[in-house]
Amino acid sequence: MRLVFATEDLAYSGKSYAGFPLVLGDDLQPVEPAQTFLWWRLVENPYEIRSRDTWKQYGYTMYDFFGFCCSNTIDWRAESMRGIPNAVMQYRDWAKGDVGL
């Protein structure tokens, strides 16, 4: 998995999206639903975020979460069951406890 940022070549409807975060799997295909979420949140949302710094932060966050799930063979879609934390809870605990974020 890797995170790259688009060049000015990424364009849609005549507008360039240079700096847009692209979360790619080992096969260099977009990681879903991360990529669809990023496009919706940063471009299509009525409250579009224009700051490229915010774009970067969203990209790093999606990359980190899905990378964590992939590295630990955690299904991000699995529902929480009594006594067993879901993927977001596990990521939170790891980020806070092991990494100190």
N, C-alpha and C positions, 0 to 999 in steps of 0.2 A: 504494500500500500504506500502511496506517496501523495504529497500535496504539492501542487504547482499553481502558479498564478498566471492567468491568461495574458497574452500580449494583445496589442491593439487589433490583431487579426480576428479575435472573437467579436463578432458583430451580429446584431439582430435588428432588423427594421432600420438599417442605416445608422445605428448607434453602436459605438465601440464600447466594449466592456473590459478594457485593459485592467488587469489587476484582480479580475474575478477569480475566486478560489475554485480550484478543480481538485476534488478528492478522487483519486484513481486507485483502482485495485492493481494487483500484480500483473493482470492482463492488460493494464492501461485503459480499461473501460471505467466509466464513472461508477462510483460506489453509490448504490441506491439504498435507501431513499435520501441519503445525505445530499446528493447533488440536486435532486428535485427540490428539497427543502431550501437549500441555499438560493436557488434561482427564485423560488417563490418569496422567500423572506427578504432578499436583498434587491430584487428587481421588480417582481410582479405585485408585491404587497402594496396596498394603497398608501402605506406610510414608508415608501421606498427609502432605503438607507443609502445615502450617497457617499459617505465617507469611506475612502479606500482603506483607512486604518481599521474601521469597523468590519469591512469585508474580510480583511486579514484575520481579525480575531475570530469571526464566525468560522472561517476556513480552518484555522488551527484547532478550534474547539471540536468541530465535526471530525476532523482527522484524528484527533486524540481519542475521542470517544470510540469511534469505529475501529481504530487501531487497537485500542484496549480490548474491545470485544473479540476481534479477530485473533489477537495474540493469546487470549485466554479461553478461546473457544466458547464464548458466551453468546447465546442467541439473544440479540437485542429485542426481539419481538416477544420473548417468553414473558408471560404474565407472572406477577408476584404471587407466591403461594405462602401460606402461613409459615413463618420461620425461615423462609428462603428469600433472600433479597433479589429483586429483579436487576437487570443490567445497569440501569441508571443508579440504583442504590450501591451496587458493587463498584461502579466507576467512582461515585462520590466518595465512598469509604477509602478506596485505593488512592485517589487524588489527595484527599485530606490527610490520611494516615501515613501512607508509604512515601508519597512524593512531597507532602507538606504544602499543597496548594490551598 
